[in-house]
Amino acid sequence: MFERIERGIALGVACWKVLLLDKEMLLFPVMSTLCLGLVIGSGGWVIYASPELQSFFQSILETEQPDQDPRFWLLMFAFLFLNYFIMIFFNAGLLTCALIRFAGGDPTVMDGLKSSVRKLPQILMWALITATVGWLLQMLESRLKGLARLFVNLLGAGWAVATYFVVPILVVDGVNPFTAISRSVQAVRKTWGEALVGHIGLGGLNFIIVVVTFPVLFMGAYTFKQNPEIGSALITFAVIGLLAGSLVVTTLSAILRAALYIYAIEGQMPVNFDSRLIREAFTQDKR
C-alpha cells in the first residue's frame, strides 16, 4: 500500500511538471465554475423575478416529501444535465490541451475551446447519458436503505471506473458516446491495476491542503470577534487556499487522465512522464 501511495505521489509530481509548462490549463476549471455559477445565478434571478415560478417552487417545497414529487426529479434532472454539460465541455478542452502537450505541441486555451466546440454533439449526448445515470442512481438511493443503498453506491463507483476514459476518447476519436463507453471499458480491463494509483497521490495532496487550511479557517473564525481585521484576513487566506488547491488538483487530475489514456490506448509513454511510473500504475496485483 505504501509503495502504491508513493508511486501515486510521484505521478502527481510528474503531472505538476506538465502543468508548469502550460499554466493556462488552470483556466478551464475556473471557466467551468464561473459558467456553472452564471447558470445557477441566472436561474435564481428568473425565479426571483417571476411570481409564477416562485409559486411553482414553493408548491414543491411545501409538500410533505418533496423527493416523492415528480416535478422535483424533473428539476433535478435539468440541473444535473446542465452541470454535467458544463463540466464535460471544459474538461474536454483541458484534456485536449494536455494531449497536445504530450504530442510535443504548445497548446493554448483557444485550442481546447475550439476542440470542445467541434465535439459539441458528442459532449451533449454524453452529458445527457451521464445526467440520466446520475439521476437514476440518486433516485434509487433516496428510496433504498441498508445493503440496497450500498449496492447502488457500488454501481455508481463501477460506472465511474468503466467510463474513466470516455471523455479523452470523445476528444481524440470523435466517436459516439456508446462506442466511447465500450472502448473505455476495454481499456480499463486491459490495463487497469488494483487502484487508480495516481489519483491516490492527488487525493493525498488534496488532503494535505485541507489539513493545512482548515486550522487557519478555524483560527480566523475564533479570532474574528476579538479582532475582525485579523480574523477576516485568516478566513480569506484559508478560503483562497482551499479554492486554489481544488483548482490545482482538478487540473492535475485531468492531466493524469490524459497521460494514462495515451498509455492505455496507444501503448506509448507521454513526454515528461517516467515510463516506469506509468507501467507500475497499471500493473495488476499478482497476489
N, C-alpha and C positions, 0 to 999 in steps of 0.2 A: 504494500500500500504506500509506504513512504517513497519507494522508488517511482511509483506512478505519479505521486504528487510532485516529486522533484522534476520529472520529465514534463509534467504539465506546466510548472513554473517556467521551465526552460523554453517551452513552446510559447508561453506568454511573452517572454523576453524577446524571442525571435519576431513575434508579431509587433512588438514595440519598435524594433529596429525598422520594420517596414513602415510603420506609422510615422516615424521621424522623417522618412523620405517624402511622404505625402500627407502633411498635416491637414490639408484641406478636406481629407476624408472625415474629419470630425464634424464638418458642416452638415453631413447627411442626417445623423440623429438629431442635430439641432433643428434642421428644417422639418423633420418628421414631427418633433414635439411641437414646434410652432404651428404647423398646419393642423395638427390634431386639436391644439388649443383654440385655434381660429374657428374650426368647425364646431367645437363644443360651445364656444362663446357666441358664435352666430346663432346657433340653435337656441341657446338660452335667451338671447335678445329677441328672437322671433316669438318665443313663448311668452316672454315678458310683455311684448307689445300687442299680443293677441289675446283678448279675454276669452275667446272661444277655445284656444289651445290651453289656456290656464285651467278652464273648467274641465277640459278633457283629461289633463294630467291629474287634476285634483280628484276626479271621479275614480281614477285608478288607485291613487294613494289612500283613498278613504275606504276602500274595500277591506274586509277582514283579513284576507290573504291575497295581497297584490300579485304574488307569484303564481296564483291559480287563474289569473285573468289573462285570456289570450292576447289582449291588447298589450299587456306588459311584455310578453315574449316577442311580439312583433316589433316593439320598440327596441328590445334588447338585440334582436337580430339586426335591425338597421344600424344600431350603434356598433355592433361587432363588425359588420361589413365595412363601415367607414373606417373604423380603427385599423382593421387588417389591411385594407387597401392602401391607406397612407403609409403604414409601416413597411409593407411589401414593396411599394413603389420606390421609397427612398433606400430601402435595404438592397434592392436590385441595383440601384445606382452605385451604392457603396461597393457592392461585390464586383460590379463592372470595373471600377477604378482599381480595386485590388488585383483583379485578373490581368488588367492592362499592365500594372506594375510588375507582376510576376512574369509576364511575357517580355519584359525588357523595355516597356514603354514608359512614358511620363504622363499619367492621366491628369485630367482637370475635372472640376465639378461638372462642367457642361458635358463632358464625355459621359459621365454617369447619368445625368438627367436625360440626355438625348437617347441613351440606350433604354432607359425606362419608358420613355415615350414611344419608342419603336415597339417595345414589348407590351404596350398597354392592353391589347386584347387578352394576352396570356395572364397578365397581372390581375386584370379584372376577374377573369374566370377563377384564378387561384384564390383571390380574396373571397369570392363567393363560396368556394369549396371549404376553405378554412373557417369562414364565418359559420357555415352550415354545421360543420363538425363541432366547432366550439359551442355553438348554440344548443345542439342536441345533447352534448355532454353536460353542459350546465343545467339544462332542463332535467336530465336524468338524475344528476347529482342532488338537485333540490328536492326530488321526490323519493330518493332512496336513502337508506341508513345502513350502518354497520358494514358488513362484508360486501354488500351490493354496491355501496358508495365507493369502497376501496377498489372494487373491480372497475368501476367507471374511471377512477383516477389512474389506474394502471392502463386502461385503454387510451386515455389521453397521453400518458407518457410514451406508450408504444407508437401512437400516431406521430408524436413529435420526433421520435427517433427515425421512424420509417420515412418521414418526409424531410429529413435533415438537409438533403442535397437538392430539393426541388427548385428553390429559387436560383441557385447557380446554374442548374440545368436549363431552366427557362431563359436565363440571360444568355448562355452560350449557344444553345441549340435552337431556341425559339419554338420548341415543340408544345403541344397542348398539355395542360396540367396533368391529365391522366397518364399520358406517356411519361411525363416527368416523374410522377409518383412511382411508376413501375421501374424506371431506371434508378431512382433513388433507393428503392428497396434492394435492387440488385447490387448497388454499390455498397450499401450497408452490410448486406450478407457477405459480400466478397471480402471486405477489408476491415470491417469494424472489430475492434477488440472488446475487452470486457467493459470498458468505460470510455467516455469522452475525456481522455486524459488532459487534453489542452484546456478544456473548459473547467476541469477541476482546478487547474492553476489560476485561471481567470476568476473562478469563484473564490479562491483563496485571496486574490488581490482585492476583490470587492469586499470580502470580509474584513481585511485589514483596513480598508478605507472607512468602513462603518465603525470599527473598533477605535480608530483614531478620532473620527469626527464627533461621535456621539457624546463622549465625555466633554468635549468643547461645547456642544449644544446644551448639555445639562448644566455646565458651569455658567453659560450665558443666561439660561432661564433662572438659575439660582441667584445670580448677582444682579438681575435686572431691576429688582425692587430697590436695592441699596444704591446701585449706580447704573441708571438706564443707558448711559453712553457706552460703558464697557460691556454691559450685558448685550446691547444691540450689536456691538461690533463682534462679540464672540458668536452670537447666533448667526449673524450674516456670514461670518467666516466658515462656520460649520455647514450651513446650507449650501454655500458656494462649493465647499469641498465635496459634499455629497453629490451635487449635480455634476461637477467636473469629473469626479470619479466614475459616476454612472456613464457619463458621456464617453470616457476613455475605454472603459470595459466593454461597452456596447460596440464601439468601433473595432477594438481588438478581436472581439468575438467574430465579427464579420470577416476580418482579415484571416483569422484562423480557419473559418469555414471555406474560404476561397482556396487556401493552401491545401487543406485536406481534400477538397474536391479535385484539384489538379492531380494529386497523388492517387486518389481513389479511382478516378475515371481514366486519366491518361497515363498513369504509372510513371510520371515524371516529377522530379523534385523541383519545387519553385526556387527562384533565386532568393537569397537572403535566409534560407532555411537550411538547417542541418539535416542531411538525409537520414542520419541515424535516428534523430528525434522523431521524424515523421514515421519512419518504419516502426519504431517502438510504440508510437501512439496507436498504430493499427495492429499490433501483434496480438494474436489470440492467446488467451490464457490456456496453458497446456496442463494445468493441474486437474 
